[in-house]
């Protein structure tokens, strides 16, 4: 439960909204037009962002509204609703940052340039939203660029086109709203007011729901910025993914094997005594060099493991046109980390194929949990994979990931495999597969100590030529 004012009697529900879309669609201008409070990393404050004119990192800002009627009367009593906007980069080269930002949101705003329509990165952001987020609102931006006498017709035409695009996705009935976040463009003077902001806020309020918020269990916080404040210490800002934290708690930075005590906590510059799952906070610690943690996680001491390899469930993303070959290398995104890994695919024995004596052939329609005491069939590549995510069932399949460098992550976290070295101008989906982390191997010598437990077999056959026939039981 958030306490955004420092007064325990005022209870504010924090709701995280991701702002995603193609580069130059106006995402940052939209976040600025909506927000009343900005974090230290909002609105492209990074000098490189200003120099290049694009968002390079996650930006955070917020605004607070009265609690919508549909959120009243639950077990948790809140007085107000805070929208935290997660402004994600739009450039194709920054997709790993986009994936990290999308994993901490409750609702996605997909920003579309009303003149240009759906572009390559718009489609990628839509796909990331399908993997990470239950709800979406489409914002048609820059309606001020349309001729006034043709504006309504153009908006209706683009809305129909978008609904057609979304038909095969989980967002097929999502609302579409038209706005002008920054009339005249980002360099225009602030004399003209934004158009459609009050209507957008009302729409966002209607789309909110009570997300799962549980203060229990181990702390896990995704850290996206780290900086020092002279005379106070080092501030780590991020979103609490699970559990809770409070002043004087001890937290671990698992990638560094370092523990620190929390000196103070803030939520958008307001001091608070603690925070819980879903909240956006800044945590201050002392005697820590911020250069050591650009982004990553902090947690309850001893609750996370650093892995050299892992077993995941796997499902191919239908829009990916390449094959998923065993022993190939993919970019693997786990939380805010992206690392190269070699992938080995395996599954249940194929129907009509020979199986080990100890393991009968199983129907592929059955969902089988992974277990080390079961025998699996080695696959040269992911089987079939032609079914879209929203279609019928595929055979259960798994993959062994062998990371080029260790990663720190919780069990059952989302894993996304990509081919980020694909030409960004190729108009092709770079997201290849998704899954959940099931088992991890911490030992650097996992190939000798742990992999023997993974019972994967191959079928072999030999071809030859018959040179002569032998007489058996008196017959030739």
Secondary structure as GFF3:
##gff-version 3
##sequence-region A 1 476
A	DSSP	beta_strand	12	21	.	.	.	ID=ss1
A	DSSP	alpha_helix	27	34	.	.	.	ID=ss2
A	DSSP	beta_strand	37	38	.	.	.	ID=ss3
A	DSSP	alpha_helix	47	52	.	.	.	ID=ss4
A	DSSP	beta_strand	59	66	.	.	.	ID=ss5
A	DSSP	three_ten_helix	69	71	.	.	.	ID=ss6
A	DSSP	beta_strand	80	87	.	.	.	ID=ss7
A	DSSP	three_ten_helix	92	94	.	.	.	ID=ss8
A	DSSP	alpha_helix	95	102	.	.	.	ID=ss9
A	DSSP	beta_strand	107	113	.	.	.	ID=ss10
A	DSSP	alpha_helix	120	132	.	.	.	ID=ss11
A	DSSP	beta_strand	136	141	.	.	.	ID=ss12
A	DSSP	three_ten_helix	143	145	.	.	.	ID=ss13
A	DSSP	alpha_helix	151	165	.	.	.	ID=ss14
A	DSSP	three_ten_helix	166	168	.	.	.	ID=ss15
A	DSSP	beta_strand	176	178	.	.	.	ID=ss16
A	DSSP	alpha_helix	197	207	.	.	.	ID=ss17
A	DSSP	beta_strand	220	229	.	.	.	ID=ss18
A	DSSP	beta_strand	233	242	.	.	.	ID=ss19
A	DSSP	beta_strand	244	246	.	.	.	ID=ss20
A	DSSP	beta_strand	250	253	.	.	.	ID=ss21
A	DSSP	beta_strand	258	261	.	.	.	ID=ss22
A	DSSP	beta_strand	264	267	.	.	.	ID=ss23
A	DSSP	beta_strand	270	272	.	.	.	ID=ss24
A	DSSP	beta_strand	274	276	.	.	.	ID=ss25
A	DSSP	beta_strand	280	285	.	.	.	ID=ss26
A	DSSP	three_ten_helix	290	292	.	.	.	ID=ss27
A	DSSP	beta_strand	296	300	.	.	.	ID=ss28
A	DSSP	beta_strand	305	313	.	.	.	ID=ss29
A	DSSP	beta_strand	315	316	.	.	.	ID=ss30
A	DSSP	beta_strand	329	334	.	.	.	ID=ss31
A	DSSP	beta_strand	337	347	.	.	.	ID=ss32
A	DSSP	beta_strand	376	379	.	.	.	ID=ss33
A	DSSP	beta_strand	397	409	.	.	.	ID=ss34
A	DSSP	beta_strand	414	418	.	.	.	ID=ss35
A	DSSP	beta_strand	431	441	.	.	.	ID=ss36
A	DSSP	alpha_helix	446	449	.	.	.	ID=ss37
A	DSSP	three_ten_helix	451	453	.	.	.	ID=ss38
A	DSSP	beta_strand	456	457	.	.	.	ID=ss39
###
